Amino acid sequence: MLLNINYLNEASQIFKILSNETRLKMLVNLENKSISVNDLSSLLNIEQSAVSHQLSILKKHQLVDTDRVGKSIYYRLDDPHILDIVNEAVQHSSHVIRVKKHGE
């Protein structure tokens, strides 16, 4: 079965997005709760403008979404199964770092 080239292109974009450590940290922090830009900025010790920029990239690709509460905007995972990909990559990383083959 041939995969749709548009799906492959978007998948490639998702992997590029996930290649950024800051964006990975954001996704992991959003796993169980919504968080404001200010709170993410404090959690990650990153300028608020940089956090906003990274969140806009994640939002463009439907990985996060927003909820407005009064004047505040909170970010949350829009597609929680993206963390399956992140967690699989982290598991693989643990094998590489420990110099162990899969299953050891």
Summary of the structure (lengths in Angstrom):
residues: 104
radius of gyration: 15.7
end to end distance: 33.5
largest distance: 51.0
contacts: 252
relative contact order: 0.14
helix: 58%
strand: 13%
